[in-house]
């Protein structure tokens, strides 16, 4: 027997999909993070990655990544 996602609304738990559990089946209800909390990382300030220039045919992008001193 698997779990399902539900929403608590107007004092009731509304299941996202119908279930075929027998009447009287005991369940455990645990709140999960709200949608706002789940996307808090989206509100991080933008990261400055410097200026962008279009790559040219002479650029060796793979070589630059492999020679990266950070690795």
Phi, psi and omega in degrees: 000118181264166179272166177226161176273143179218165177234135176271117183216130178054040176079008181232154174263118181255116179288143181286334180222154176293149178235158179247037179287146178296147177303136180092001178298128178280141180230160175244127181247120180231124179295144174250172181304143176290163179300325180296316180293324183292336182250017179302329180295339178290341182268012176295150179295152181296148179262129178278114181255013178089196182268155180250137173231147179294133177291150178247174180295335181280346181288135176252079186296318179296317178298320179295320179293320181290332180268006183301121182291348180286344184265000000 
